[in-house]
Amino acid sequence: MRQLLSLLLASLMLLGGCEQLANADSYQPSKLKELTNLQTLAQQSREQNLPIMLTVGAEWCDFCHQLREEVLDPMALGGDYEGRYMFMRYLSIDDHTPIPGVNGAPIIKNKLAYRLNADLTPTVVFIDGHGNEVADKIIGIANIELYTTLIHKRLNQAYQNMNNPLRIDAMPTSISEP
């Protein structure tokens, strides 16, 4: 009986994993740009005194896909944020590709995520052009409907810590010229 119960439990777990894999294949490509060169992005951040928002996620993370589809993709698609209020990039915790780091030295993408203490997904990290964290991380999703408001609050925290006079309304209605 115990062996039968173990077999049944293992079968259910396997089916759950298959369903998750099937769902992963159905996700649409994101509009959020992948982090490919932190050195260039950091230089742009320093020149414009704007924070870099790195969203750390994983392919297998359903909450990461939900965040990208419902919050980050619309933010990226509108073009209102990139280079005006921040630089937005996606960093996969599963990616072992080397990229130029802040100072040009190569860094493996997943090691960058761990260096930023972003090993739980999704995690949103705000850094300046020197690679320093300038606002509190956002870990997980407590309320997807208020997530953009939370991002705006963290952006204002980042602006303050970067001595940037720019501020953004906490409740996003429409983004206007900074």
N, C-alpha and C positions, 0 to 999 in steps of 0.2 A: 504494500500500500504506500509506504514511504517513497519507494522508488518511482511508482506511478505518479505520485504527487510532484516529485522533483522533475520528472519528465514533462508533466503538464506545465509547471511553472517555467521551465526552460523554453518550452514551445511558445508560451505567451510572450516572454521577453524577446525571443527571436522575431516574432510577428510584429511587435512594437518597433523593433529596430528596422525592420523592412519598411514599415509604414513611414518612419522618419526619413529613410533614404528616398522613398518615393516622393515625399513632400519636398525634399531638398532639390530634386530634379525639376520640380514645378516652379521654383522661384524664378522671377524675372531678373534680368541683369539690372544692376543698380545704376543710378545716375550719379551716385557719389563717387568721386575719383579715388582710385587706389593710390596709396602712398608709394611712389617710385623713386623719389630723390629728396631726402630730407635736407640736404645741403642747400639746394636751390630754393626750396620752400622756406627754410630758415632765413636765407638771405632776403627773400621777399618780405618775410615777417619783420625782420629788423628794419628794412628800408621804409616800410609803411607803418611800423609800430602796431601791428595787428597780431592777435593770438592765432595759433594753429590749433584747430580742434581735431583731435585724432579719435576716431571711433574704432575701438578694438572689438573685433567680433570673430566668429568662427562659422565655417560653412554648415556645421551640424547644429548650430544654435538657432532654434526657432524664434526666440525673442530678438536676436540680432536681425533676422530677416524682417520681423515685424517693425522694428525700429527704423530700418532702412526704408521700407516700403511706405510707412505711414507718416514718418517725420523727416528723415534725412533726405530722401529722394525729392520730396516736394521742395525742401529748402534749397537743394542743389539745382533742381530743374529751373526754378524761378530766376536764378542768377543774381538775386538781390544780396546775397551774403558774401560770396567769393570775392575777395580783394577789396571789399568795402567795409565789412564788419569783422571778417575773419577769413582764414583759409581752412577749408574742410577736406579731410582725407580719411580713407578707410584703411585700417591695418588689420590683417588677418593673423590671428594667433597661431594658425596652422601653417603659415607661409615661412619657409626656410630660405628665402631668396635674400642675397645680400644687396643692400642699397647704400648709396653714399649717406653717411650720418651728418649731423649738424656741422661738424668740423671737416667733413669730407672723408674721414676714415670709414671704411665699410663696416656696416652693422647688419646682422641677420634680422629680418623683420620680426620674427617671434621673440628674439632676444631683446629687441627694443621694447616690445610690449611688456615683457617681464621686468625690464629695467624701470619701466614706468609704473610698476606694481599693478598692471592691468591684466591679471591672470584669470579674472572672472569675466564672463561675457554676458551681455555687452557692457563695456566700460567706455565712457567718454572722458578724455583727458585734454586739458587745455595747457599748452606750453607756449613759451615765447621763442624768439628767434635764436636763443642760446640753448634751448632744450630744457629750460627750467619750468616747472609747473607753476602756473600763475592763477589757478582757480581750483576749487575743490572738484574732485572727480565726481562723475555721475555713474554709479554702479547699479546695473540692473534697470528694470522698468517697474516703477511703483504705479504710475498712472500715465498711460500713453497719451491721453488727451491733454495733459498738462506738460508734456515733455519739452515742447518748444519754449514754454515759459521758463522752465528750469534751465534750458540752454541759455536763454537771454539773461537770466540772473547770473549765471556763471560767466557769461561774456562781460557783464558789467563789473564783476569781481576781477576778471582778468585785466580789463582796461584800467581799473584803479591800481592794480599791482604793477602795471606796466607804465604808470604815469601818463596814460592816454586819456584826454578829456572826453573822448567819444563815449556816449551812452546809448543804449537801445531800450525801447519800451519793454517792460517785463511781459506784458500781455501783447503778443503779436497780433495786430490787426492787419496792417499793411506796412511794409517797410518803405520808408521814404529816404531821400538823399541824406547821407550823414552830414 
